[in-house]
Amino acid sequence: MLLNLSSNKWSIIGTWPLEWMRFEKEMDTEKLVGIAVTPWVDSNVPGSVHKDLLNSGLIQDPYYDLNSLNCEWVHNRAWIYRTKFKIPGNFNDKRLALVFNGVDYFSYYYLNGFFLGKHEGMFTKVFFNVDEHIYRDKCNTLFVVVEKAPEEVAQMGETRNSRFQKSRFGYKWDFGTKLVNIGIWKDVYLKGTYNVNIEDIYVRYELLDINKVKLTIQVKIKCCISQRIKIDYSIKEENDILTEVANNTLNVDCKKGINTFNIIEYIENPKIWWPNGYGQQNLYNIKVKALDDEKISDENSIRFGIKNVRFIRNEKSPLESLPYTIIVNGHKIFIKGWNWVPLDHMYGSVKQEKYEWFIKLAKNANVNLLRVWGGGLIEKDIFYELCDRYGIMVWQEFIQCSSSISNETNKNEEYLKLLFETSMEAIIRKRNHVSLVAWCGGNELISDDFIPQDFNDKNLKMLKKLVDEYDPGRMFFPTSPSGPAVHYKKENTGKNMHHDIHGMWNYEGMEEHYKKYNMMDCLLHSEFGAEGCSRKDVVESIVNKKNYLPANKNNMFWNHKGAAWWDVDERDEVIFGERDTLEVIVKCSQFIQAEALRYIIESNRRRKFYCSGCIPWQMNEPWPNITCTNAVDYYGNPKMAYYWIRNSYEHIHASLKYEKLIYEKGEKFLGHLYINNSSVKSEKVVIEYEIMDICGNLIKYDKFDKIIPRDKSIYLDDIIWNVEEMSKGIFFVRLIVKNSENNKTENVYIFSQKRERPFENLTCIENTELVAEYLSEEDDKLSVTIRNNGREAALFVNIYLKNIQKSIICNENFSTIFPGEQKIFNIEDIKEHLCRHQNISLMIDCLNLKMGKLITQNNSRLR
């Protein structure tokens, strides 16, 4: 039986570090005020001290301008949480324990003036038996002291000097500021039992054949006395009516202390869990009750799924390589991934709705795997539950990460003990999630001679042993990247040097970018990126208007919010020339980010399964940057890169392999046309290509009918053209794929004829004339037809909500519409926004529309 204390009224007060110990024995509220650096203010649990201070007006918004610099004192103070609670009558005859699921980082606990104990670590549970110190007939007072955060290694440092199991990104990373979270970041509850407590439930399964699965349910029980108890359990298939597939009662003898029981069950005709895009995400629920003298002493339930997963070595890969290709239920799965970082610096304050939106975005983008980066979090339970539900496989790294200067693991015994405890608990708490497919020792753990560390490393050997013992059968990678090399080097092409590699994180030029990735021969590409700006109205919301420009590192506001690590202005000036407004700067940067990432992904997909997958850096960001390598901004608004990655991950996808983006008049244009099928069956498709000018005039056309085998990437034909002089020096190649149901997808490539500032003309083409018309509103989808009535192509047309903190999914976003053409834009989940907001404004925009255009405001049809 649980009493949720998180919903109680909590308050916090700040003191100098250790100053609170002067009154430790009394923990008197008034005396604490006398030594405090803040008054008592309301607090949310779970949450973050920074968020509480922001809500109470004691700090300014750390995400606006340079305000985070003025908040760095917060993690250098001690914070005392206080709450009061009474025990309900039905708890009075039970043994009682206080449980804290996560407190960040050093913490001390006092109940009714009694010191319960102290704890180190944000990922390990804190548990206190409180029978002797709790009042059953009057109000209880609980104090939790969170001491100042430890000094930990930031991005620039040495990994071997990392001493704590605390998220390191908050100490300053390229995609975030220095804002070190502190506080109670997970739930707190009082647990009441009789003499029997369920410590853990672990479900393992074995698919005997397609019609039968064997379940081994390991139940770990702690008894306060030796006695005979009952264990009731039931297993249900999670559907609309929760179909029961098994139930039973066992009578077992328990000794005092920990007891482990294995229960065997068989499920006939099991419903299998599949990754996103390959089938249904079928789930089961098991509920276990432990009865003490016919009374329910404790109960617990877990959700699990049934799948068969294994990793094999890639096609034609060297014998010494690790297995990178995932096989799920007998089907090879090309990894269409994304790297995941924490959703917020103040991660304890992130609500379930935000997790749900971002995982939904991943599913919508055809993503089937998220790599949870080792500089961030062992995530909250809701993250894994959503990945189970949406079919997103999880690659979970332990809390270890590179440090730029030196990246070797820490092998200090004290540190290894802390790493052992944190990692073991993470494995036990997450191993039932069907979405989890791999553990990893950490991010970019690299020897001093710049080779990824392997299982011979003492630190990583310990972690492998942990995984083998507590989650046998699950894949464990020593680090990411892995193999003989960290990055791709042209001179090592064809020498079996590139296994799992990282890099690069920028667009490498109008010619070099394409030649490099055409030569790439890695087995897995688990991190690479390119930077792009956030939407113009997002930038305007996080920086004072006077600080918008210049858009480069010399502007301390740009520097503070992403530009310090990235060269978006230098890059885009070479490509576009002078860009004189924030709007044009943003749009140009988003285009190059999308172009860079699309080509890397397509080049990797063309090589499957010699290459087993790609995982771009990064999907999200923990605070609102002006420019960053993320594809979805802090508020949940997808950038152009999101939609181009989504299209690159389509199950049936046509792509073009080329050597450069600049072809002068008289040159021979050569493009290699490929079609990729990652669906579960062969597909009959029609593939068309068109070469067009900026006015939509057709220069060259061809068409192919093809049956594409499942899981294949095949070369179709060459597109050869002697380049003519084109209007504005711009031409397009459009690939169109139609399936047997006549569903159509497009992939548009843009080329230039200019050597200097090749895409300068894109910023000064004729301001287009777009006409929007509502087509239909059905279920939770709104369809809008957008027609280009202008004389030149409308580049990167997109629909968005004017409210930056509420986003939409519109899969056709950032499409190019040629003159006289129209496209239907389908907006998903629109009713969710309408239910929450009385007023919404749908906007339409594109590169050559100088200002976003209002489609509708307060439209009665949308209600």
Secondary structure, DSSP 8 states (H G I E B T S, - for coil): -EEE-TTS-EEEEEESTTGGGGGTTT--HHHHHHTBSS--EEE-SSS-HHHHHHHTTSS--TTSTTGGGGGTTGGGSEEEEEEEE---GGGTTSEEEEEES-EESEEEEEETTEEEEEEE-SSS-EEEE-TTT--SSS-EEEEEEE--------SSEEGGG--S-S-STTB--TTS-B----EE-S-EEEEEESSEEEEEEEEEEEEEETTEEEEEEEEEEEESS-EEEEEEEEEEE-STT-EEEEEEEEEEEE-SEEEEEEEEEEEES---B--TTTS-B--EEEEEEEEETTEEEEEEEEEE----EEEE--TT--TTS---EEEETTEEE-EEEEEE--S-SSGGG--HHHHHHHHHHHHHTT--EEEE-TTS----HHHHHHHHHHT-EEEEE-S-B--EEE------HHHHHHHHHHHHHHHHHHTT-TTEEEEES-B--B-TTS-B--TTSHHHHHHHHHHHHHSTTSEEESSBSBSS-SS--GGGTTTT--SEEE---S---TTHHHHHHHH---SEEEE----EE--HHHHHHHS-GGGS-S-STTSHHHIIIIITT--HHHHHHHHH----SHHHHHHHHHHHHHHHHHHHHHHHHTTTTTS-EE--S-S--SS--SEES-SB-TTS-B-HHHHHHHHHT-SEEEEEE-S-SB--TT-EEEEEEEEEE-SSS-EEEEEEEEEEETT--EEEEEEEEEEE-TTEEEEEEEEEEE----GGGEEEEEEEEEETT--EEEEEEEEES-SSSTTGGGGSS----EEEEEEEEETTEEEEEEEE-SSS-EEEEEEEESSTTS--EETTTTEEE-TT-EEEEEEESHHHHHHH-S--EEEEE-TT-SS-EEEEES-GGG-
